[in-house]
Amino acid sequence: MPTPYELRHRLQAVSVNVDQTEADAIRRGSVVIDAGIRDDTISGAIEDDPVIDATDDAPTGSQSWNVADLQLDESVGGIREEIERRSRLLGPAYPFHLRSERLVYAPSTSGCYEFCLATCQAQSITKKPFVKLPRGFERLCAKLVERYMGVGATSVHVGWPRDGSVGRNFKTAMKQIERLPYEWVWQPESGKPEDPAQTCVKDEGVDFVVVKRVLDDRAGWIYLLGQCACGDDWNTKWRELDETRLRKWFRTQAPVPFMRAFATPYLLADEVMREATDQAGVVFDRARLTILAERHLSADEVVEVSENLRPISGLVLAA
């Protein structure tokens, strides 16, 4: 029997089908859970692990429909299992209910889950107006991870493109966390420009920084540096936030080694989460971000988040 590790890619692929089912449920209010795969099965698009090998004795005619039915049953079963897993992970924060064979949409309070789902379903995240999705995601993560870090934590979004108030150049942005003489002291190594232009350095893989003050103003504050990945190549980005890229610009970083974080709007299978954590640090996927938004923001913050996110989600999930 294959181990969960060996099945991780298949389970993550099922997650893609469930995302499509959830998106359809949002647009329609509810949807039969096999709606997103039935046409693929009939047309022969589902090819993973066929029930009967392609040999001279392979079924023909009506028998091939039996194979298709078996494939459909297997695929629907996988979708149901993933929906149930998501429901267990998120509890009341999961904005869907499974009723018999239908997935019913129950809008979340914050709109965070729907926003992350929309980001994963967008036809593009690099063209207008869809660029609002990854840009909004980075800023949302900064605030949610700040809340996760607790009392004394503050955050700043430094990913490119940045808000004017943070600073257009990398130096100006990262100066926000400099603490002379202790931590993140800006001093480029020999041969590097003192203030590199945007065409030279954008963000060195850092999309947001969360700083947690430790009791007083002496050395030893905690820094969490986060990398966000919204594209469908998100699983190739786990090592992009590399300490060596930052050493080029700072004489010292911090006495306490900084924490690495990775955020993605995708919802990770359990073994994929373990693998990502090994390589990327603390991982915040759709489930964890939603829990933070639904359970750990104040009522006023939830309203603000919802008002900001729902119009952007509508670019993708509108009926």
Residue pairs with C-beta under 8 A, 6 or more apart in sequence:
4 11
4 270
4 271
5 271
7 271
8 269
8 271
8 272
8 275
10 48
11 78
11 82
11 269
11 270
11 271
11 272
12 268
12 269
12 272
13 48
14 78
14 79
14 81
14 82
14 269
15 82
15 266
15 267
15 268
15 269
17 36
17 37
17 75
17 78
17 79
17 82
18 79
18 82
18 83
18 86
19 117
19 120
19 121
19 267
20 36
20 121
21 31
21 33
21 35
21 36
21 79
21 83
21 103
22 96
22 103
22 105
22 117
23 117
23 118
23 121
23 316
23 317
24 31
24 35
24 36
25 31
25 96
25 103
25 104
25 105
26 105
26 114
26 117
26 317
27 317
27 318
27 319
28 319
29 104
29 105
30 99
30 102
30 103
30 104
30 105
31 102
31 103
32 101
32 102
32 103
33 76
33 79
33 80
33 83
33 98
33 101
33 102
33 103
34 72
34 75
34 76
34 79
34 101
36 79
37 46
37 72
37 75
37 76
37 79
38 72
39 45
40 46
41 68
41 71
41 72
41 75
42 68
44 68
46 71
46 72
46 75
50 67
50 71
51 67
51 70
51 71
51 74
52 58
52 59
52 67
59 66
59 67
80 98
83 96
83 98
83 103
84 98
86 94
86 96
86 267
86 287
87 94
87 96
87 98
89 287
90 113
90 287
90 290
90 291
92 294
93 108
93 113
93 290
93 291
93 294
93 295
94 113
94 290
95 105
95 106
95 107
95 108
95 113
95 114
96 103
96 104
96 105
96 106
97 103
97 104
97 106
98 104
107 114
108 114
108 290
108 294
109 294
109 302
109 306
110 290
110 293
110 294
110 297
110 302
110 305
110 306
110 309
111 305
111 306
111 309
111 310
111 313
112 140
112 144
112 289
112 290
112 292
112 293
112 294
112 305
112 309
113 286
113 290
114 309
114 310
114 313
114 317
115 133
115 136
115 137
115 140
115 265
115 309
115 310
115 312
115 313
116 137
116 265
116 266
116 267
116 286
116 289
116 290
117 265
117 286
117 313
117 317
118 133
118 312
118 313
118 314
118 315
118 316
118 317
119 125
119 133
119 134
119 137
119 230
119 265
119 316
120 230
120 232
120 265
120 266
120 286
121 316
121 317
122 130
122 133
122 315
122 316
123 130
123 316
124 130
125 131
125 133
125 134
125 230
125 231
129 315
130 315
130 316
132 312
132 315
133 230
133 312
133 315
133 316
134 228
134 230
134 231
135 161
136 308
136 309
136 312
137 228
137 230
137 263
137 265
138 157
138 159
138 207
138 208
138 228
139 157
139 208
140 289
140 293
140 305
140 309
141 207
141 208
141 226
141 228
141 263
141 284
141 289
142 155
142 156
142 157
142 207
142 208
142 209
142 210
142 226
143 155
143 305
144 284
144 289
144 292
144 293
144 296
144 297
145 155
145 208
145 210
145 224
145 226
145 261
145 263
145 284
145 292
146 153
146 154
146 155
146 210
147 153
147 292
147 296
147 297
148 284
148 292
148 296
149 210
149 212
149 222
149 224
150 212
152 212
152 213
152 214
152 215
153 210
153 211
153 212
153 213
154 210
154 211
154 213
155 208
155 209
155 210
155 211
156 166
156 173
156 176
156 177
156 208
156 209
156 211
157 163
157 166
157 207
157 208
158 166
158 170
158 173
158 174
158 176
158 203
158 206
158 207
158 208
158 209
159 203
159 206
159 207
159 208
159 228
160 198
160 202
160 203
162 168
162 173
162 203
166 172
166 173
166 176
167 173
167 175
167 176
168 198
169 195
169 196
169 197
169 198
169 201
170 196
170 198
170 201
170 202
170 203
170 204
170 249
171 186
171 194
171 195
171 196
171 249
172 195
173 203
174 184
174 186
174 206
174 249
174 250
175 186
176 209
177 183
177 184
177 209
177 211
177 223
178 184
178 185
178 186
179 185
179 221
182 218
182 219
182 220
182 221
182 252
182 254
182 255
183 219
183 221
183 223
183 252
183 253
183 254
183 255
184 223
184 250
184 252
184 253
184 254
185 250
185 251
185 252
186 249
186 250
186 251
187 249
187 250
187 251
188 194
188 196
188 248
188 249
189 247
189 248
189 249
192 248
192 249
193 200
201 249
204 245
204 246
204 249
205 227
205 240
205 241
205 242
205 245
206 225
206 226
206 227
206 241
206 246
207 226
207 227
207 228
207 263
208 225
208 226
208 228
209 223
209 224
209 225
209 226
210 223
210 224
210 226
210 261
211 221
211 222
211 223
211 224
212 221
212 222
212 223
212 224
213 221
214 220
214 221
214 222
219 255
220 255
220 256
221 254
221 256
222 256
222 259
223 253
223 254
223 256
223 258
223 259
224 258
224 259
224 260
224 261
224 282
225 241
225 258
225 259
225 260
225 261
226 241
226 260
226 261
226 262
226 263
226 284
227 237
227 240
227 241
227 260
227 261
227 262
227 263
227 280
228 262
228 263
228 264
229 237
229 240
229 262
229 263
229 264
230 264
230 265
234 264
234 266
235 272
235 276
237 262
237 280
238 262
238 276
238 279
238 280
239 279
239 280
241 260
241 262
241 280
241 281
243 253
243 258
246 253
247 253
259 281
259 282
260 280
260 281
260 282
261 280
261 281
261 282
261 283
261 284
262 276
262 280
262 281
262 282
262 283
262 284
263 283
263 284
263 285
263 289
264 283
264 284
264 285
264 286
265 285
265 286
265 289
266 285
266 286
267 285
267 286
267 287
268 276
268 283
268 285
268 287
273 283
273 285
276 283
277 283
284 292
293 302
293 305
294 302
297 305
